Amino acid sequence: MDNYKLIEELRGGLVVSCQALADEPLHSSFIMSKMALAAKRGGAVGIRANGFEDITAIRQEVELPVIGIVKKDYPDSPIYITATMKEVQEVVEAGAEIVAIDGTNRVRPNGQLLEEFYVDIRNTYPNVLIMADISTFEEGKKASELGVDLIATTLCGYTDYTKNVALPNTELVKSLSDQLPTPVMAEGGYWTLEDVEQAMMAGAHGCIIGSAITRPMEITKRFVGKIAELKLME
């Protein structure tokens, strides 16, 4: 499938983020591959996955497009999503068609500029699609001007300067979709059918959902929290 067709495969569809952190009971490449299979059977058009092992296992289980990332902390930067070429290589070699990178304006590891990182990826892996995870309209605009293939609102609410923004930020999706030529994937804080409806009506190319589908510990916490609130009101 060529890159244009791949992006079109995502149009109007749901991408399921199959990730589990190391401290979560479902942290397992085998389990994530089965999560991906369940997502496919449910109608998902793509999968977002973290790390070489998970991406490889998912790639063997389903034929859906995979948006790959590698989460790694660096002491000199707050950026942890596919922060350097080492992580990009890991994603590509695992078989992901799309590599998602941090597209925010924050300081990158080793002081590298986003523009330099983007050029390195394009030169090294010219056939791989690049998705920029951003947190503000300005970051999305910059990423679009650089030439990324997709923009995702993944990091809205997770940078210091957006931490007080209510999620999901459908207005950000609308602004990006209305004013930029680059397809926009709505991601971050999407929990309900109404949230997804609003994102699609705002012009999203597609929607990426993780916690509300694949993280039962977090889902349980939400219900437990609501019950606790009700008890306090008695």
MIDOSE-1310 file (N, C-alpha, C; in nm, 2 decimals, decimal comma, always signed):
residues 234
mdny	+0,08/-0,12/+0,00/+0,00/+0,00/+0,00/+0,09/+0,12/+0,00; +0,06/+0,22/-0,09/+0,14/+0,34/-0,09/+0,10/+0,43/+0,02; +0,18/+0,54/+0,04/+0,15/+0,62/+0,16/+0,02/+0,70/+0,15; -0,02/+0,74/+0,03/-0,15/+0,81/+0,01/-0,26/+0,72/+0,05
klie	-0,26/+0,60/+0,00/-0,37/+0,50/+0,03/-0,37/+0,47/+0,18; -0,25/+0,46/+0,24/-0,24/+0,43/+0,38/-0,31/+0,54/+0,46; -0,28/+0,66/+0,43/-0,35/+0,78/+0,50/-0,50/+0,77/+0,48; -0,54/+0,74/+0,36/-0,68/+0,73/+0,33/-0,75/+0,62/+0,41
elrg	-0,67/+0,51/+0,44/-0,73/+0,40/+0,51/-0,77/+0,45/+0,65; -0,70/+0,55/+0,70/-0,73/+0,60/+0,84/-0,85/+0,70/+0,84; -0,89/+0,75/+0,72/-0,99/+0,86/+0,71/-1,12/+0,81/+0,77; -1,18/+0,89/+0,86/-1,31/+0,86/+0,92/-1,31/+0,73/+1,01
glvv	-1,19/+0,69/+1,05/-1,19/+0,56/+1,13/-1,13/+0,58/+1,27; -1,13/+0,47/+1,34/-1,08/+0,46/+1,47/-0,95/+0,39/+1,48; -0,85/+0,45/+1,53/-0,72/+0,39/+1,56/-0,72/+0,36/+1,71; -0,68/+0,24/+1,75/-0,68/+0,20/+1,89/-0,54/+0,19/+1,94
scqa	-0,51/+0,26/+2,04/-0,38/+0,27/+2,10/-0,36/+0,15/+2,20; -0,28/+0,05/+2,16/-0,26/-0,07/+2,25/-0,13/-0,06/+2,32; -0,14/+0,00/+2,44/-0,02/+0,02/+2,52/-0,05/-0,01/+2,67; +0,05/-0,06/+2,74/+0,04/-0,08/+2,88/+0,18/-0,05/+2,94
lade	+0,18/+0,03/+3,04/+0,30/+0,07/+3,11/+0,36/-0,05/+3,19; +0,49/-0,04/+3,22/+0,55/-0,15/+3,30/+0,49/-0,18/+3,43; +0,42/-0,08/+3,49/+0,36/-0,11/+3,62/+0,21/-0,15/+3,61; +0,17/-0,18/+3,49/+0,03/-0,23/+3,47/+0,02/-0,38/+3,45
plhs	-0,08/-0,44/+3,50/-0,10/-0,59/+3,49/-0,09/-0,64/+3,34; -0,14/-0,56/+3,25/-0,14/-0,61/+3,11/-0,02/-0,58/+3,03; +0,09/-0,54/+3,10/+0,22/-0,51/+3,03/+0,28/-0,64/+2,97; +0,25/-0,66/+2,85/+0,30/-0,78/+2,78/+0,28/-0,77/+2,63
sfim	+0,38/-0,80/+2,55/+0,37/-0,79/+2,40/+0,26/-0,89/+2,35; +0,25/-1,00/+2,41/+0,15/-1,10/+2,37/+0,01/-1,04/+2,40; -0,01/-0,99/+2,52/-0,14/-0,93/+2,55/-0,17/-0,81/+2,46; -0,08/-0,73/+2,43/-0,10/-0,61/+2,34/-0,13/-0,66/+2,20
skma	-0,07/-0,77/+2,15/-0,10/-0,82/+2,02/-0,25/-0,87/+2,02; -0,30/-0,93/+2,13/-0,44/-0,97/+2,13/-0,53/-0,86/+2,14; -0,49/-0,75/+2,21/-0,57/-0,63/+2,22/-0,58/-0,57/+2,07; -0,47/-0,58/+2,00/-0,48/-0,53/+1,86/-0,57/-0,61/+1,78
laak	-0,57/-0,74/+1,80/-0,66/-0,83/+1,72/-0,81/-0,80/+1,76; -0,83/-0,78/+1,89/-0,97/-0,75/+1,93/-1,01/-0,62/+1,87; -0,92/-0,52/+1,86/-0,95/-0,39/+1,80/-0,98/-0,41/+1,65; -0,91/-0,49/+1,59/-0,93/-0,51/+1,44/-1,07/-0,57/+1,42
rgga	-1,10/-0,67/+1,50/-1,23/-0,74/+1,49/-1,34/-0,65/+1,52; -1,31/-0,55/+1,60/-1,42/-0,45/+1,64/-1,43/-0,34/+1,54; -1,34/-0,34/+1,44/-1,36/-0,24/+1,33/-1,25/-0,13/+1,32; -1,15/-0,14/+1,41/-1,05/-0,04/+1,40/-0,97/-0,04/+1,27
vgir	-0,93/+0,08/+1,23/-0,86/+0,09/+1,10/-0,71/+0,10/+1,12; -0,66/+0,11/+1,24/-0,52/+0,12/+1,27/-0,49/+0,09/+1,42; -0,36/+0,08/+1,45/-0,32/+0,05/+1,58/-0,20/+0,15/+1,61; -0,20/+0,20/+1,74/-0,09/+0,27/+1,78/-0,02/+0,19/+1,89
angf	+0,11/+0,17/+1,88/+0,18/+0,08/+1,98/+0,32/+0,14/+2,02; +0,36/+0,09/+2,13/+0,49/+0,14/+2,19/+0,59/+0,03/+2,20; +0,71/+0,06/+2,14/+0,83/-0,03/+2,16/+0,84/-0,14/+2,06; +0,96/-0,18/+2,04/+1,00/-0,28/+1,94/+0,92/-0,41/+1,96
edit	+0,92/-0,46/+2,08/+0,86/-0,59/+2,11/+0,71/-0,59/+2,08; +0,64/-0,48/+2,13/+0,49/-0,48/+2,11/+0,46/-0,46/+1,96; +0,53/-0,37/+1,90/+0,50/-0,34/+1,75/+0,53/-0,47/+1,67; +0,63/-0,54/+1,70/+0,66/-0,67/+1,63/+0,55/-0,77/+1,65
airq	+0,51/-0,79/+1,77/+0,41/-0,88/+1,81/+0,27/-0,85/+1,74; +0,24/-0,72/+1,74/+0,12/-0,67/+1,68/+0,12/-0,69/+1,53; +0,24/-0,66/+1,47/+0,26/-0,67/+1,33/+0,24/-0,81/+1,28; +0,27/-0,91/+1,37/+0,25/-1,05/+1,33/+0,10/-1,09/+1,35
evel	+0,03/-1,02/+1,43/-0,11/-1,06/+1,46/-0,21/-0,99/+1,36; -0,19/-0,87/+1,33/-0,28/-0,80/+1,24/-0,21/-0,73/+1,13; -0,29/-0,70/+1,02/-0,23/-0,63/+0,90/-0,27/-0,49/+0,89; -0,33/-0,44/+1,00/-0,37/-0,30/+1,00/-0,24/-0,20/+1,00
pvig	-0,26/-0,08/+0,95/-0,15/+0,01/+0,97/-0,11/+0,04/+1,11; +0,02/+0,04/+1,14/+0,06/+0,06/+1,28/+0,13/+0,20/+1,29; +0,09/+0,28/+1,39/+0,16/+0,40/+1,43/+0,25/+0,36/+1,54; +0,38/+0,37/+1,52/+0,47/+0,32/+1,62/+0,54/+0,43/+1,70
ivkk	+0,56/+0,41/+1,83/+0,64/+0,51/+1,91/+0,73/+0,43/+2,00; +0,83/+0,50/+2,06/+0,91/+0,44/+2,17/+0,91/+0,54/+2,28; +0,87/+0,51/+2,40/+0,87/+0,60/+2,51/+1,00/+0,58/+2,59; +1,08/+0,68/+2,60/+1,20/+0,67/+2,68/+1,23/+0,81/+2,74
dypd	+1,27/+0,81/+2,87/+1,30/+0,93/+2,93/+1,45/+0,97/+2,91; +1,47/+1,10/+2,89/+1,61/+1,15/+2,88/+1,63/+1,26/+2,98; +1,75/+1,26/+3,04/+1,78/+1,35/+3,16/+1,78/+1,50/+3,12; +1,80/+1,53/+2,99/+1,82/+1,67/+2,95/+1,70/+1,72/+2,87
spiy	+1,58/+1,65/+2,88/+1,47/+1,69/+2,80/+1,34/+1,63/+2,86; +1,23/+1,70/+2,85/+1,10/+1,64/+2,89/+1,04/+1,56/+2,79; +1,10/+1,55/+2,67/+1,04/+1,48/+2,56/+1,07/+1,33/+2,57; +0,97/+1,25/+2,56/+0,99/+1,10/+2,58/+0,92/+1,02/+2,47
itat	+0,85/+1,08/+2,38/+0,79/+1,00/+2,27/+0,88/+1,01/+2,14; +0,94/+0,89/+2,11/+1,03/+0,88/+1,99/+1,12/+1,00/+1,98; +1,21/+1,02/+2,08/+1,28/+1,15/+2,10/+1,40/+1,16/+2,01; +1,46/+1,04/+1,97/+1,59/+1,05/+1,89/+1,58/+0,95/+1,78
mkev	+1,68/+0,95/+1,69/+1,69/+0,86/+1,58/+1,70/+0,71/+1,62; +1,75/+0,69/+1,74/+1,76/+0,55/+1,79/+1,62/+0,49/+1,81; +1,53/+0,57/+1,86/+1,39/+0,53/+1,88/+1,32/+0,51/+1,74; +1,35/+0,61/+1,65/+1,29/+0,60/+1,52/+1,33/+0,47/+1,45
qevv	+1,46/+0,44/+1,46/+1,51/+0,31/+1,40/+1,44/+0,19/+1,46; +1,42/+0,19/+1,59/+1,35/+0,08/+1,66/+1,21/+0,07/+1,60; +1,14/+0,18/+1,58/+1,00/+0,17/+1,53/+1,00/+0,12/+1,39; +1,09/+0,17/+1,31/+1,09/+0,13/+1,16/+1,12/-0,02/+1,15
eaga	+1,23/-0,06/+1,22/+1,27/-0,20/+1,21/+1,17/-0,30/+1,27; +1,08/-0,25/+1,36/+0,97/-0,33/+1,41/+0,86/-0,35/+1,31; +0,86/-0,27/+1,20/+0,76/-0,28/+1,10/+0,65/-0,18/+1,10; +0,65/-0,08/+1,17/+0,55/+0,03/+1,17/+0,55/+0,11/+1,05
eiva	+0,44/+0,14/+0,99/+0,43/+0,22/+0,87/+0,44/+0,37/+0,90; +0,40/+0,40/+1,02/+0,40/+0,54/+1,06/+0,48/+0,56/+1,19; +0,57/+0,66/+1,19/+0,64/+0,68/+1,32/+0,59/+0,81/+1,37; +0,54/+0,81/+1,50/+0,49/+0,93/+1,57/+0,61/+0,98/+1,65
idgt	+0,62/+1,11/+1,64/+0,73/+1,18/+1,72/+0,67/+1,30/+1,80; +0,74/+1,34/+1,90/+0,70/+1,46/+1,97/+0,72/+1,58/+1,88; +0,61/+1,65/+1,86/+0,62/+1,77/+1,77/+0,61/+1,90/+1,85; +0,63/+1,90/+1,98/+0,61/+2,02/+2,06/+0,74/+2,11/+2,05
nrvr	+0,73/+2,22/+2,11/+0,83/+2,32/+2,10/+0,93/+2,31/+2,22; +0,93/+2,20/+2,29/+1,01/+2,18/+2,40/+1,15/+2,14/+2,36; +1,25/+2,16/+2,46/+1,39/+2,13/+2,43/+1,40/+1,98/+2,41; +1,47/+1,94/+2,30/+1,49/+1,80/+2,27/+1,62/+1,75/+2,33
pngq	+1,63/+1,61/+2,33/+1,76/+1,56/+2,38/+1,88/+1,61/+2,30; +1,98/+1,63/+2,37/+2,11/+1,69/+2,31/+2,09/+1,82/+2,24; +1,98/+1,89/+2,28/+1,96/+2,02/+2,22/+1,92/+2,02/+2,07; +1,88/+1,91/+2,02/+1,85/+1,91/+1,87/+1,72/+1,98/+1,85
llee	+1,71/+2,05/+1,74/+1,59/+2,12/+1,70/+1,50/+2,02/+1,63; +1,37/+2,05/+1,64/+1,27/+1,96/+1,57/+1,29/+1,96/+1,42; +1,33/+2,08/+1,36/+1,36/+2,08/+1,22/+1,47/+1,98/+1,18; +1,57/+1,98/+1,26/+1,69/+1,89/+1,23/+1,65/+1,75/+1,25
fyvd	+1,57/+1,72/+1,35/+1,52/+1,58/+1,37/+1,44/+1,53/+1,25; +1,35/+1,62/+1,21/+1,26/+1,59/+1,10/+1,34/+1,56/+0,97; +1,44/+1,64/+0,94/+1,52/+1,62/+0,82/+1,60/+1,48/+0,83; +1,65/+1,45/+0,95/+1,72/+1,33/+0,97/+1,63/+1,21/+0,94
irnt	+1,51/+1,22/+0,99/+1,41/+1,11/+0,96/+1,38/+1,09/+0,82; +1,35/+1,20/+0,75/+1,32/+1,20/+0,61/+1,44/+1,14/+0,52; +1,56/+1,19/+0,56/+1,68/+1,14/+0,48/+1,71/+0,99/+0,51; +1,68/+0,95/+0,63/+1,72/+0,81/+0,66/+1,61/+0,71/+0,62
ypnv	+1,48/+0,76/+0,64/+1,37/+0,67/+0,61/+1,27/+0,74/+0,52; +1,30/+0,76/+0,39/+1,22/+0,84/+0,31/+1,08/+0,78/+0,28; +1,06/+0,66/+0,30/+0,93/+0,59/+0,27/+0,84/+0,58/+0,40; +0,89/+0,62/+0,51/+0,81/+0,61/+0,63/+0,73/+0,74/+0,66
lima	+0,60/+0,72/+0,69/+0,52/+0,84/+0,72/+0,55/+0,89/+0,86; +0,54/+1,02/+0,88/+0,57/+1,09/+1,01/+0,45/+1,15/+1,06; +0,42/+1,12/+1,18/+0,31/+1,19/+1,25/+0,36/+1,27/+1,37; +0,32/+1,40/+1,38/+0,37/+1,48/+1,49/+0,27/+1,49/+1,60
dist	+0,31/+1,45/+1,72/+0,22/+1,46/+1,84/+0,24/+1,60/+1,89; +0,14/+1,68/+1,89/+0,15/+1,82/+1,93/+0,06/+1,86/+2,05; +0,07/+1,98/+2,10/-0,02/+2,02/+2,21/-0,09/+2,15/+2,19; -0,04/+2,23/+2,09/-0,10/+2,36/+2,06/-0,12/+2,38/+1,91
feeg	-0,20/+2,48/+1,87/-0,22/+2,51/+1,73/-0,08/+2,55/+1,67; -0,01/+2,63/+1,74/+0,12/+2,68/+1,68/+0,21/+2,56/+1,65; +0,22/+2,46/+1,74/+0,30/+2,35/+1,72/+0,25/+2,27/+1,60; +0,12/+2,26/+1,58/+0,06/+2,19/+1,47/+0,10/+2,26/+1,34
kkas	+0,09/+2,39/+1,34/+0,12/+2,47/+1,22/+0,26/+2,45/+1,18; +0,35/+2,45/+1,28/+0,49/+2,44/+1,25/+0,52/+2,30/+1,19; +0,46/+2,20/+1,25/+0,48/+2,06/+1,20/+0,43/+2,05/+1,06; +0,31/+2,11/+1,03/+0,26/+2,10/+0,90/+0,35/+2,17/+0,80
elgv	+0,40/+2,28/+0,84/+0,50/+2,36/+0,75/+0,63/+2,28/+0,72; +0,67/+2,20/+0,82/+0,79/+2,12/+0,80/+0,76/+2,01/+0,70; +0,63/+1,96/+0,69/+0,60/+1,86/+0,59/+0,56/+1,73/+0,65; +0,52/+1,72/+0,78/+0,48/+1,59/+0,84/+0,36/+1,54/+0,76
dlia	+0,33/+1,41/+0,77/+0,22/+1,35/+0,70/+0,09/+1,36/+0,78; +0,10/+1,36/+0,91/-0,02/+1,36/+0,99/+0,02/+1,44/+1,12; -0,09/+1,50/+1,18/-0,08/+1,57/+1,31/-0,17/+1,50/+1,40; -0,13/+1,48/+1,53/-0,22/+1,43/+1,63/-0,21/+1,52/+1,75
ttlc	-0,33/+1,54/+1,82/-0,34/+1,63/+1,93/-0,30/+1,56/+2,06; -0,23/+1,45/+2,05/-0,19/+1,36/+2,16/-0,14/+1,43/+2,29; -0,06/+1,54/+2,27/+0,01/+1,60/+2,39/-0,06/+1,72/+2,45; -0,18/+1,75/+2,40/-0,25/+1,86/+2,46/-0,29/+1,82/+2,60
gytd	-0,26/+1,90/+2,70/-0,29/+1,86/+2,83/-0,17/+1,79/+2,90; -0,07/+1,76/+2,83/+0,05/+1,69/+2,88/+0,18/+1,77/+2,87; +0,17/+1,89/+2,83/+0,29/+1,98/+2,84/+0,26/+2,09/+2,95; +0,37/+2,15/+3,00/+0,35/+2,24/+3,11/+0,26/+2,35/+3,08
ytkn	+0,26/+2,40/+2,95/+0,18/+2,51/+2,91/+0,04/+2,47/+2,86; +0,00/+2,34/+2,87/-0,14/+2,30/+2,83/-0,20/+2,22/+2,94; -0,13/+2,20/+3,06/-0,18/+2,11/+3,16/-0,31/+2,14/+3,22; -0,36/+2,27/+3,20/-0,49/+2,31/+3,26/-0,60/+2,31/+3,15
valp	-0,56/+2,27/+3,03/-0,66/+2,26/+2,92/-0,76/+2,14/+2,94; -0,89/+2,17/+2,93/-0,98/+2,06/+2,95/-0,98/+1,97/+2,83; -0,98/+1,84/+2,85/-0,98/+1,74/+2,75/-1,11/+1,66/+2,74; -1,15/+1,62/+2,61/-1,07/+1,64/+2,49/-1,08/+1,78/+2,43
ntel	-0,98/+1,83/+2,37/-0,98/+1,96/+2,32/-1,02/+1,96/+2,17; -1,15/+1,96/+2,16/-1,21/+1,95/+2,02/-1,19/+2,08/+1,95; -1,18/+2,19/+2,02/-1,15/+2,32/+1,95/-1,02/+2,32/+1,88; -0,92/+2,25/+1,94/-0,79/+2,24/+1,88/-0,80/+2,16/+1,75
vksl	-0,87/+2,05/+1,76/-0,89/+1,97/+1,64/-0,95/+2,05/+1,53; -1,06/+2,13/+1,56/-1,12/+2,21/+1,46/-1,03/+2,32/+1,40; -0,96/+2,39/+1,49/-0,87/+2,49/+1,44/-0,76/+2,43/+1,34; -0,70/+2,32/+1,38/-0,60/+2,26/+1,30/-0,66/+2,21/+1,17
sdql	-0,78/+2,15/+1,17/-0,84/+2,09/+1,06/-0,89/+2,20/+0,96; -0,94/+2,31/+1,02/-0,99/+2,42/+0,93/-0,88/+2,50/+0,86; -0,76/+2,51/+0,93/-0,66/+2,60/+0,88/-0,53/+2,54/+0,82; -0,52/+2,41/+0,84/-0,40/+2,34/+0,79/-0,43/+2,23/+0,69
ptpv	-0,34/+2,21/+0,59/-0,37/+2,11/+0,49/-0,34/+1,96/+0,54; -0,27/+1,95/+0,65/-0,23/+1,82/+0,70/-0,34/+1,75/+0,77; -0,37/+1,62/+0,74/-0,47/+1,55/+0,82/-0,45/+1,55/+0,97; -0,55/+1,57/+1,04/-0,54/+1,58/+1,19/-0,61/+1,46/+1,26
maeg	-0,54/+1,39/+1,34/-0,60/+1,28/+1,42/-0,63/+1,33/+1,56; -0,75/+1,32/+1,60/-0,79/+1,36/+1,73/-0,75/+1,25/+1,83; -0,67/+1,30/+1,93/-0,62/+1,20/+2,04/-0,60/+1,28/+2,17; -0,63/+1,21/+2,28/-0,61/+1,27/+2,41/-0,74/+1,30/+2,48
gywt	-0,78/+1,22/+2,57/-0,90/+1,24/+2,66/-1,03/+1,20/+2,59; -1,03/+1,12/+2,49/-1,15/+1,08/+2,43/-1,21/+0,95/+2,50; -1,32/+0,97/+2,57/-1,37/+0,86/+2,65/-1,51/+0,82/+2,61; -1,59/+0,90/+2,54/-1,73/+0,87/+2,52/-1,75/+0,88/+2,37
ledv	-1,87/+0,82/+2,33/-1,91/+0,82/+2,19/-1,94/+0,97/+2,15; -1,99/+1,05/+2,24/-2,01/+1,19/+2,21/-1,88/+1,26/+2,18; -1,78/+1,23/+2,26/-1,65/+1,29/+2,23/-1,60/+1,27/+2,09; -1,62/+1,14/+2,05/-1,57/+1,10/+1,91/-1,66/+1,17/+1,81
eqam	-1,79/+1,18/+1,83/-1,88/+1,25/+1,74/-1,84/+1,39/+1,72; -1,81/+1,46/+1,83/-1,77/+1,60/+1,82/-1,63/+1,62/+1,75; -1,54/+1,53/+1,77/-1,41/+1,53/+1,70/-1,43/+1,52/+1,55; -1,51/+1,42/+1,51/-1,53/+1,40/+1,37/-1,60/+1,52/+1,30
maga	-1,70/+1,57/+1,38/-1,77/+1,69/+1,32/-1,68/+1,81/+1,32; -1,58/+1,81/+1,40/-1,48/+1,92/+1,40/-1,38/+1,91/+1,28; -1,39/+1,80/+1,21/-1,30/+1,79/+1,09/-1,18/+1,69/+1,11; -1,18/+1,61/+1,22/-1,07/+1,52/+1,24/-1,07/+1,41/+1,13
hgci	-0,95/+1,38/+1,08/-0,93/+1,28/+0,98/-0,96/+1,14/+1,04; -0,94/+1,12/+1,17/-0,97/+1,00/+1,24/-0,95/+1,03/+1,39; -0,98/+0,93/+1,47/-0,97/+0,94/+1,61/-0,88/+0,83/+1,67; -0,79/+0,86/+1,76/-0,71/+0,76/+1,83/-0,75/+0,75/+1,97
igsa	-0,79/+0,63/+2,02/-0,83/+0,61/+2,16/-0,75/+0,50/+2,22; -0,70/+0,52/+2,34/-0,63/+0,42/+2,41/-0,69/+0,38/+2,54; -0,68/+0,47/+2,64/-0,72/+0,43/+2,78/-0,86/+0,38/+2,79; -0,95/+0,45/+2,71/-1,10/+0,41/+2,72/-1,13/+0,27/+2,67
itrp	-1,03/+0,22/+2,59/-1,05/+0,09/+2,53/-0,96/-0,02/+2,59; -0,83/+0,01/+2,60/-0,73/-0,09/+2,63/-0,66/-0,09/+2,77; -0,71/+0,00/+2,86/-0,65/+0,01/+2,99/-0,75/-0,01/+3,10; -0,78/-0,13/+3,13/-0,89/-0,16/+3,22/-0,86/-0,11/+3,36
meit	-0,74/-0,09/+3,40/-0,71/-0,04/+3,53/-0,75/+0,11/+3,54; -0,72/+0,18/+3,43/-0,76/+0,32/+3,43/-0,92/+0,34/+3,42; -0,98/+0,25/+3,34/-1,12/+0,25/+3,33/-1,19/+0,22/+3,47; -1,13/+0,13/+3,54/-1,18/+0,09/+3,67/-1,17/+0,21/+3,76
krfv	-1,06/+0,28/+3,76/-1,03/+0,39/+3,85/-1,14/+0,50/+3,82; -1,18/+0,52/+3,70/-1,28/+0,62/+3,67/-1,41/+0,59/+3,74; -1,46/+0,46/+3,72/-1,58/+0,42/+3,78/-1,57/+0,43/+3,94; -1,46/+0,38/+3,99/-1,44/+0,39/+4,14/-1,45/+0,53/+4,19
gkia	-1,38/+0,62/+4,11/-1,38/+0,76/+4,15/-1,52/+0,82/+4,15; -1,60/+0,79/+4,05/-1,74/+0,84/+4,05/-1,82/+0,79/+4,16; -1,81/+0,66/+4,20/-1,88/+0,61/+4,31/-1,84/+0,67/+4,44; -1,71/+0,70/+4,45/-1,66/+0,77/+4,57/-1,72/+0,91/+4,58
elkl	-1,73/+0,98/+4,47/-1,79/+1,11/+4,47/-1,94/+1,11/+4,51; -2,01/+1,01/+4,47/-2,15/+0,99/+4,50/-2,16/+0,97/+4,65; -2,07/+0,89/+4,71/-2,07/+0,86/+4,85/-2,05/+0,99/+4,94; -1,97/+1,08/+4,89/-1,94/+1,20/+4,96/-2,06/+1,29/+4,95
me	-2,15/+1,28/+4,85/-2,27/+1,36/+4,84/-2,38/+1,31/+4,92; -2,37/+1,19/+4,98/-2,48/+1,13/+5,05/-2,50/+1,21/+5,19
